Amino acid sequence: MHVIAPHNRIKGGTQISGVHHLPSLPFIVKKDTYVSFYSPARVRKLAAMGFDVVHTHSELAVGVLGRLVARTGGAALLHTYHTAW
């Protein structure tokens, strides 16, 4: 299992195997929330990891990344909708 998440810039955070942080910036209207950005090369790199299932929780950038990775890599996509993000 791998987790792809925004980098939240918390000092003293530990590195956890299988957790990949994307470059991110604070969300303009909610400073404690970070929005990620990525390139087409990142999509291809993640798709090449050969996932069977991609599970997303966000409609924002990381959720779109998950959809692109699933489509590009031929994986099933499962999305969990949360009413408050």
N, C-alpha and C positions, 0 to 999 in steps of 0.2 A: 504494500500500500504506500502511496505517495500523497503528500499534502502540498498543494500549491497555494500560497497565500501572499497577501501584500506584506512587504517589509514594514514593520511598525516602529522601528527605531527605538525600541525600549532598550535602555542600557543594561548590560549585565545579562542579557538573554543567552540561553544555552542553545547550542546547535543540537538538533535532534535528527537522527538518521531518517531519511525519507521525507523530511520537510524542506521544501524549496521556497525561498522568499523572492518575490518579484520586486523590481524597483517600484517605488510608490511615492506619492506625495499626499499631504493631508487634504481631505475633502473640504472644499471651500466653505460649506455651510455647517460642517460638523468636524471640528479639528481633531477629535480623537479617533476618527475613522480615516483610513488610508485607501486611496484609489491607485491601483496598479496600472502600469503601462508595459507594453511588450511589442516585439517585432514579429514579422512573419517568420523569421528564422527561429524564434523561440517556439512558435506553433509547430513548425516542422520538427524541431528537436524533441519536443514533448511527444508528438505523435509517433515518432520513431521509437519511443520507449515501449510500444506494443501493448497498450492498455486494453483489457477486455471490456471494462466498464469505466466511464468517467461520471463521477457524481458531483454535481454543482449545488451550491447553496445561495448563490448571488446572481442578481440580474445585472450587476455592474460589470466592470471590466474583467474580473477573474471568471465570472460566469460565462461571458462571451468567449473568453479564452478556452474554457472547458468545452463549449459547444464546437469551437473550431478544431480543437485537438481531437475530439470524438469523431467529427466528420472527416477530417484529414486522415486519421489513423484507422477508420473503419470500426471504431468501438461503439458499444451501446452507450446511450446517454440517459442518466437518471438525474432529475432535478427535484430538489426539495424546496418548496416555496415557503418563505418566512414572511410574516406580515410586518414585522419591524426589523430593519436591518441596521 
